[in-house]
Amino acid sequence: MIQEKTMTVPARRSGHVLMLVLGTIAFALLLVLGSWQVQRLYWKEELIAQIAERTKSQPLPLAEMEVKYRATADVDYWPVALSGTFMHDGERHFLATWEGQSGFYVYTPLKLDDGRFVLVNRGFVPYDLKDATKRPTGQVPGPVSIVGLARNPLEGKPGSLVPDNDAAKNVFYWKDRDAMAASAGLPAGAAVLPFFVDADKTPNPGGLPVGGVTMVDMPNNHLQYAVTWYGLAAALLGVMGVWLLRRPDGK
């Protein structure tokens, strides 16, 4: 009996060591997650302040926006004024939701006076109105003037969970500027500006597309997340402390 008891002591102590190691690793991981959320909080606050500053500025002429993009490669949320003629046959459809309704953002090539094009997000249409023939009033002919927000192109697909774009069916799940332009039926060799423009809330004839869909009110829950991770770390530390005080000494 004595031999059996002494043989279980090392195993018990090994289990205690393992629990302590795992608890320490979990505690460190929770601290890392909390600190990461603090970093994200600072980043999000800077981004929100930047968006607020940019969106409140006066619209720049398109030529000045192009200069800004060439200098910084960043024109996100800067207001811009431009004019041209929509090529409605080339509108591209980006799957989206707006105010709880599923549908599409309509990206339409705008032909500028110099013959170049820019893809303009004219706004939202419901899912069953994807076909432009069902909303003919909104297909504005002739020269138009637009005020909107410049938007940077994406460097690539946002993530592996995002579906691949289906250009053949004119359904885009992420804003691939090159693919949109290539499938829009533009003239061979047509030059396309490297950034998008999101049109403002100025109503379109017939009410569609609904403009002004750019999300400028960014959610910022990182403080809540940081408190959660730090709170879990504190709780784990408390549990480990009680366990260390109450655990058997192995005798």
C-alpha positions in Angstrom: 0.0 0.0 0.0 2.9 2.4 0.9 4.5 1.7 -2.5 1.3 2.4 -4.4 0.9 5.8 -2.6 4.4 6.9 -3.3 4.0 6.1 -6.9 1.0 8.4 -7.3 2.7 11.4 -5.8 5.0 12.2 -8.8 2.0 11.8 -11.1 0.0 14.2 -9.0 2.8 16.7 -8.9 3.2 16.4 -12.7 -0.5 17.1 -13.1 -0.2 20.2 -10.9 2.8 21.5 -12.9 0.9 20.9 -16.2 -2.1 22.8 -14.9 0.1 25.7 -13.8 1.9 25.8 -17.2 -1.4 25.8 -19.1 -2.9 28.4 -16.8 0.2 30.6 -17.3 0.0 30.2 -21.1 -3.7 31.0 -21.1 -3.2 34.1 -18.9 -0.4 35.4 -21.2 -2.6 34.8 -24.3 -5.5 36.8 -22.7 -3.1 39.7 -21.9 -1.9 39.6 -25.5 -5.4 39.7 -26.9 -6.3 42.6 -24.5 -3.2 44.6 -25.6 -4.0 43.9 -29.2 -7.5 45.4 -28.8 -6.0 48.4 -27.1 -3.8 48.9 -30.2 -6.8 48.5 -32.4 -8.6 51.0 -30.3 -6.0 53.7 -30.9 -5.9 52.8 -34.6 -9.7 53.0 -34.9 -9.9 56.4 -33.1 -7.3 57.8 -35.4 -9.2 56.5 -38.4 -12.5 57.9 -37.2 -10.9 61.3 -36.6 -9.3 61.2 -40.1 -12.6 60.3 -41.8 -14.4 63.1 -39.9 -11.8 65.6 -41.0 -11.7 64.6 -44.6 -15.5 64.3 -45.1 -16.1 67.8 -43.8 -13.7 69.4 -46.2 -14.7 71.1 -49.5 -14.9 68.9 -52.6 -11.7 69.0 -54.7 -11.8 69.1 -58.5 -11.0 65.7 -60.0 -7.7 66.9 -61.3 -6.5 67.8 -57.8 -7.7 64.5 -56.5 -5.6 62.7 -59.1 -2.5 64.7 -58.0 -3.2 63.8 -54.4 -3.5 60.1 -55.3 -0.2 60.1 -57.3 1.5 61.8 -54.4 0.1 59.6 -51.5 -1.9 56.7 -53.0 -4.5 57.6 -50.4 -7.6 59.6 -51.3 -10.0 57.6 -49.1 -13.0 59.8 -48.0 -11.8 63.0 -49.6 -14.8 64.8 -51.3 -14.4 65.3 -55.0 -16.4 67.0 -57.7 -16.4 65.7 -61.3 -18.5 65.6 -64.4 -19.0 63.3 -67.4 -21.4 60.9 -69.0 -22.5 57.6 -67.5 -22.0 54.5 -69.6 -25.0 52.6 -68.1 -24.5 49.5 -70.2 -21.4 48.9 -68.2 -22.7 49.1 -64.7 -21.2 46.5 -62.3 -23.1 45.1 -59.3 -21.5 44.7 -55.9 -23.5 42.5 -53.4 -24.4 44.6 -50.4 -27.0 45.4 -47.8 -28.4 48.8 -47.1 -30.5 49.7 -44.0 -31.3 46.0 -43.5 -32.2 45.3 -47.2 -30.2 43.0 -49.5 -29.3 44.2 -52.9 -26.4 45.7 -54.8 -24.3 48.8 -55.1 -24.3 50.0 -58.7 -20.8 50.9 -60.0 -21.2 52.7 -63.3 -18.3 53.9 -65.6 -18.4 57.6 -66.0 -16.8 58.8 -69.2 -14.8 62.0 -68.5 -14.4 64.8 -71.1 -10.9 63.7 -71.9 -12.1 60.2 -72.8 -10.9 58.4 -69.6 -13.3 56.6 -67.2 -13.9 56.4 -63.5 -16.0 53.9 -61.7 -18.7 55.6 -59.7 -20.7 53.9 -57.0 -24.1 55.5 -57.7 -25.7 53.8 -54.7 -28.0 51.0 -53.7 -30.7 49.1 -55.5 -32.8 46.2 -54.0 -31.9 42.7 -55.0 -34.9 42.3 -57.4 -34.0 45.5 -59.2 -30.5 44.5 -60.2 -31.7 44.5 -63.9 -31.4 48.1 -65.0 -34.4 47.8 -67.3 -36.6 47.6 -64.2 -35.4 51.1 -63.1 -35.1 53.0 -66.4 -35.8 56.4 -64.9 -32.6 56.3 -62.9 -30.4 55.7 -66.0 -29.6 59.4 -66.5 -28.6 60.3 -70.1 -26.1 63.0 -71.1 -23.6 65.0 -69.1 -23.9 64.9 -65.3 -22.1 66.6 -62.4 -21.3 64.5 -59.4 -20.1 65.2 -55.9 -18.9 62.3 -53.8 -16.2 60.7 -51.8 -13.0 59.3 -53.4 -12.3 55.7 -52.3 -9.0 53.8 -52.5 -8.9 50.6 -54.5 -8.3 47.4 -52.6 -4.9 45.8 -52.9 -6.5 42.3 -53.2 -9.2 40.0 -52.0 -10.0 40.9 -48.3 -9.9 37.3 -47.1 -10.2 33.7 -47.9 -13.8 33.6 -46.7 -14.9 36.2 -49.3 -16.3 34.4 -52.4 -14.6 34.9 -55.7 -16.2 37.6 -58.0 -18.4 36.3 -60.7 -17.9 38.8 -63.5 -19.8 36.6 -66.0 -23.0 37.0 -63.9 -22.0 40.6 -63.0 -21.9 39.9 -59.2 -19.0 41.2 -57.3 -18.3 40.2 -53.7 -15.3 42.5 -53.3 -14.4 45.7 -55.1 -11.9 44.5 -57.6 -11.4 47.7 -59.7 -9.5 46.0 -62.5 -12.0 43.2 -62.9 -14.9 45.6 -62.8 -13.4 47.8 -65.5 -12.3 44.8 -67.6 -15.8 43.4 -67.6 -17.7 46.7 -68.2 -17.4 46.7 -71.9 -15.2 49.8 -72.1 -13.4 50.7 -75.4 -10.2 48.8 -76.0 -7.3 50.6 -74.3 -9.6 52.8 -72.2 -7.8 54.5 -69.3 -9.5 54.1 -66.0 -8.7 56.2 -62.9 -7.1 54.1 -60.1 -9.7 55.0 -57.5 -13.5 54.8 -57.1 -15.9 57.6 -56.4 -19.0 57.1 -54.1 -21.7 59.5 -55.1 -23.4 61.5 -52.4 -27.0 61.5 -51.3 -28.3 63.7 -54.2 -31.4 61.9 -55.3 -31.4 60.1 -58.7 -34.5 60.3 -60.9 -37.0 57.7 -59.8 -35.2 57.4 -56.4 -32.8 54.7 -57.6 -30.0 54.0 -57.1 -30.0 55.4 -53.5 -26.8 57.4 -53.2 -24.8 58.3 -50.2 -24.1 54.7 -49.1 -20.5 55.2 -48.0 -20.1 54.0 -44.4 -18.5 56.9 -42.4 -19.8 56.0 -38.9 -17.3 53.3 -38.0 -18.2 51.0 -35.1 -15.6 51.1 -32.3 -16.0 48.3 -29.8 -12.3 47.7 -29.2 -12.4 49.1 -25.6 -15.2 46.7 -24.7 -13.2 43.9 -26.2 -10.0 44.9 -24.4 -11.9 45.1 -21.1 -13.4 41.6 -21.8 -10.0 40.0 -22.4 -8.3 41.7 -19.5 -11.3 40.8 -17.3 -10.9 37.1 -18.3 -7.2 37.3 -17.5 -8.0 38.7 -14.1 -10.6 36.0 -13.4 -8.2 33.3 -14.5 -5.5 34.7 -12.2 -7.9 34.6 -9.3 -8.9 31.1 -10.0 -5.3 30.0 -10.3 -4.5 31.8 -7.0 -7.3 30.0 -5.2 -6.3 26.7 -6.7 -2.7 27.1 -5.6 -3.7 28.0 -2.1 -6.1 25.0 -1.8 -4.4 22.3 -3.8 -3.2 19.2 -2.0 0.5 19.3 -1.2 1.0 15.9 -2.6 1.7 14.1 0.6 
